[in-house]
Amino acid sequence: SNMEKMKMNGEGFLIEGNAISEALSLIAKGAGDTDMVFRAMADGMIDATESIAMGLGEAAVGTAEAFRIMTQDALVVESGLKKMGQTGVDAILAIDQESVEFRTAMEDNLLDQVEAVQFGLGYMGDIGRAEFESLYEWSLRATDTTAALGAIAEVVGDEFIQLGDKAVNALKQIDVQSDPVVAAMQDGIISATEAAALGFAELGERSVEQFLAIVDAAQGAT
């Protein structure tokens, strides 16, 4: 069997595809060995040793920010927010976290099932504070992604491009003056290989002019 036994929170922890998602989801909920997670993320990067220590094989290797997004993506699926789609995102973003209602409900650091229903999150069962914060952050990002996708669609006209969150985030964060981007643009074309290396393989080959228009659209959208 190619399952690896990992140590997580001092217990033997078996990792298969699903188990990694569950482990990521737990981290986004603020459960498990939070000190280890904070230490791993402190320098902005997660190395292989840290990833393995968290019981994630090498799945978490990369920047701490990418890791945080990964934990939130896993949580969104597991919590049921994904099933609620835009309704869930809208409900979460509509919550005024400073309101008396919300603060009272969250006093015990938990929105129980009944409270969740009051805030339009009825399908999700109990939601702890750290879990709520992760879902809120994810919802903000999802809304940004939707706006950016709309703006990109206008630039490319009738052409249909399927861009995932990762690609949209890469376009939103790219610095067109950085060396790798300048080098990629030199011949007037961003090739499919260059697009993939920069984090948005789905774009395929583009003229520099259209590429810059797409980046402008993604970065200007809010």
N, C-alpha and C positions, 0 to 999 in steps of 0.2 A: 504494500500500500504506500502511496506517495504522500500520505498525510503526515504533517510534521507535528510533533508534540511541542507545544510552546508553553512557556510559563507566563501566566497572566494573573496578577493579583495573588501571587503565591499559590495558585491552584494550577493543576495540569489543564491545558486549554487546547482543544483540538481544532485545527483550522481547516476548513474547507471553504469553498466560495461563499456560502451563506454566513459562515462563522465570522469571516472578515467583515462583512456588512454589519453583523450584529455588534462586533467589537467597535467598529467605527461609530455606530449609532450610540452605543453606551458612552463613548467619549463625548459626543455632542450633547448628551444628556447631563454631563458632569458627573457620571457614575464611574466606578472603577478607581484605578490608582491615579487620581488627578495630579498629584505631585510629580509623578513620573512624566505625565503628559506635558505639564508646564515646563519641567526641566528640559525635555526633548525639544520643545518649541522655542525656548528662550533665546537661542542664537539665530532664530529666523530660518534654520534649516533642520531637516530631519535626516540623519544618516542611517545607514543600514542597521548598525548596532542598536540604535534607538528604536527603529521601526520593529525589529525582531523582539526587543524587550517589551514592546507594547502589545505583542501577540499578533502582529500584522504581517508576518513574513517580511518581504521587502516592499509591500504595497504602499507604505507611507513615505518612501524615500523621495526627497524633493524639498520645496520650500514649505515653511510652516503655514503660509497663507493657503497654498494649494491643499495642504493636509486638512486645514480647517474646513475648506470648502468640501473636501471629500467626506469628512465626518458629517457635515450638515446634509449633503446629498443623500447619504445612507439613512440618516434620521428621517428625512422627509418621506422616503419610501416606507420605512418601518412604522412611522407614527400614523400613517393614513392621510397625511396632508396632501400627498401626491394624488391620491384618489379623488380628493375634493377639487383638485384642479384650481382654476382661477377663483372659484368661490371661496376656497380656503385661504388663498393668498389675500384676496380682498378683505375677508373677515379679520385676518390677523393684522393687516396694515390699518384697518379701521379702528383698532383698539387704542384708546387713549391711555397710555401706561401711567400717566400722572393722575388719572381720574380716581375719585374716592372708591368707585365700584371696583375698579381693577385692583387698586392697592389693598382693599379689604379682602377681595377674593384671594389675592396672592400672599396674604399675611403669613400663612403657614407654608409658604414656598411651594404651593401646589394649587393648580386649578383642578378641582375634582370634576367628575363627569357632569354634574349638574351645573357647575359654574361654567364649564367649557361650552355647554349648550347655550347659556345666556350670552356668551360672546360669539356665537355663530360657529363654534368649532365642535359641534355635537358628535361627530363621528369618531372623535379622537381619544375618548376616554380621559384618564387623568393626565395632566400635563404639568411637569415640574418646572420650576423657575428657569433652570439652566436650559432645559429642553425648549421652553417658550422663547428664550432669547436666541437660541440657535435657529429656530423656525422663523422668527421675526427677521433675523439677519438674512436668511435664505430667501425669504419672500421679497425683501427689498431688492436683492440681487436679481431675482427672477423677473421683477417688474422692470428693472434696468435692461435686462436681456431682451424682454419683449419690445421695449421702446427702441433699442438699438437694432433689433431685427427688422422692425417696421421701417426705420430710416434706411437700412442697407437695401431693403426690398425696393425702395423708391429709386435708389441709385442704379440698381441692376435691371430695372424695368420689368419686362415680362419674364425674364429668365428666372427659373425656380432654383434657389440655393437652399439646401438644408444645412443650417449652421447650428451646431450644438452650443451649450453654455460655455464650454471651454474655449471654443473658437471665438465666440463673441467677446469673452473676457480678454482673450489674447489681443483682439483688435482694439478693444477699449484701452488696453494698457500699453500698446506698442509705442515706441518712440521712433518716429520716422527719421530722426537725425542720428540714431545710433548706428555704429559701424556695420553690424550685420545687415540692417535694412538698407543703408546706403549702398553697400556692396551688391545686394540683391537687385537693386533698382538700376544699377549702372548701365545695363544693356537695354533699358527701356521696357523690359518684361520681367514680371515676377513669375518665375516658372513654377510648375506644380510642386517640384521638389523643394524650392525655396519657400513656398507658401507652407508646406508641411513642416519644414524646419522651424518656421517662425510661429507655428502653433495653430494654423488654420488650414489644414489640408483640404477641407471641403471647398475652399474657394477655387482650387485648381489654378490654371495659368491665367494671369491678368496682365493687361497693359498697366504700366506704372500710373498712367493718368486715372484709370478706373480704380486701381488699387488705392490710390490716395483719396479718391472720392469716397470709397467704401470706409476707409479709416476715419475720414472726417465725419461721415454720417454716424458711425458707431460711437465716436468720441463726443459728438455734439448732442447725442440723444440723451434725454433725461426722463 
